[in-house]
Amino acid sequence: MLTKMMMMEKLLTFGRRQHHTLISREIIRPSSPTPSHLQTYNLSALDQLTHHKYIPLILLYPNNGNCSLTTDDKVWELKKSLSRSLTQFYPFAGQISTPTTPYIDCNDAGVVFLEAKNDSQLDKFQNMSVHDETFVQLFADNMVYFNSQYCKSLVGVQVNRFACGGMGVAFSMSHIVGDGSTLCSFVNHWASMARYGSADHKEVLPLNPHILHFPCTDAIDHPESKDTKQRYVERATKKFVFPNSKLKDLKNNVKASVAAGYKLSIDQEPTHVEVLTSLLFKAAVEAATTKSGCFKPSCLVIPVDLRKKFVPELARTTMGNFVSVIMVPCKDTNEASLNVVVSGIKKHKADLKRLQSEHLAAEHYGLLLSNMVSENYSSYWCSCLCRIPYRKSDFGWGDPARATIGLKWIDRDTFMLLDTPDGDGIDAYVALEKEEMEIFQNNKELLSYCKS
């Protein structure tokens, strides 16, 4: 627990942040101690090719009048079930000595659990199109991307009580221990533990994590560590909403350009995600070109989940980073056209079929990262979290109205795609340098496919 002086400092800090007050702070440890033979968890090569930065996810729950639990009851249930869930996800309760240490000390140090009161309405954050300081304060101990890169903890939780009676449950997970799929598995497991109470319950058993054990290795030198200039540029963030009807129009326009004989061909039907990713990339490259006055070679980088591509196939609940990336280079303005980018996405996705093991995937990932740095590309990363069931995390008081990944202080130009709450489109969260965002958000082609 914090000392009185530290608590007062924290209260004063939050007091300056638009009536956001810390109520309590605890450390939640696994309900059962981690066995001695599991107290060192070696990171895979793919884990080490990520950075020790925190993925920030928040689930927003409106006040459910049909739920008999008080807010205090809900918080108690969250703590109790988190402790039980950490017994299964035991590396999450461990620590990493330095950002480059190649293993996790599974010492049951626990997860920081903060509770805060926010005088705003939940709707403010549910409908927020720009992530600012008021959004970032919803996360524990500033665990957002690189803000706390020297923190030894791997996971943080903050429960935010809103003036309307709604609740925001915010998670911060170090990317070094898992990818977006791992975070979703953990949240859904925790929610199921809250509802059913036991890892042996038939509804919880399919959600228990699969944990692979890798041999001890020396720390891997991350290629991007040689070029960190992008990381510290302040970026503007904004949400753009694309209804399925507009995405269908976009897809048809891309198909028509291919049929008309433009460069390259698309062998199979492009998806909504592929055409939207290409549109966002094209608009971002155009914004950067307008700002600088000249075109700079760029690349679109897309992480891809490899669990189903490995031989043997990995369970979807396998914990860790099981992703590689596809990189679509763009060396001149013609290569930024929609049909060329979509064709590039499909071609490079097909190439991933040969990555049937963690070793091959890590080798491929490392080579692409090195190439990106050596070619001095301006990189734009697009992470698609569509169809990942974050919005099915029912702790006993209903599904969240919205699931959002925070992008404030992201370390690179980024597009983050999530399903809209009504399931009838895609929310695209975009992070770009401020001057480029001013140009990007006025792109007429982009806006023609956005929700009016």
Buried (B, 14 or more C-beta within 10 A) or exposed (E): EEEEEEBEEBEEEBEEBBEBBBBEBBEBBBBEEBEEEEBBBBBBBBBBBBBBBBBBBBBBBBBBEEEEBEBEEBBEBBBBBBBBBBBBBBBBBBBBEEBBBBBBBBBBBBBBBBBBBBEBBBBBBBEBEEBEEBBBBBBBBBBBBBBBBEBBBBBBBBBBBBEEBBBBBBBBBBBBBBBBBBBBBBBBBBBBBBBBBEBEEEEBEEBBBEBEEBEEEEEBEBBBEEBEEBBEEEBBBBBBBBBEEBBEBBBEBBBEBBEEEBEBEBEEEBBBBBBBBBBBBBBBBBBBBBBEEEBEBBBBBBBBBBBEBBEEEBBBBBBBBBBBBBBBBBBEEEBBBBBBBBBBBBBBBEEBEEBBBBEBBBBBBBEBBEBBBEEEBBBBBBBBBBEBBBBBBBBBBEBBBBBBBBBBBBBBBBBBBBBBBEEEBBBBBBBBBEBBBBBBBEBEEBEEBBBE
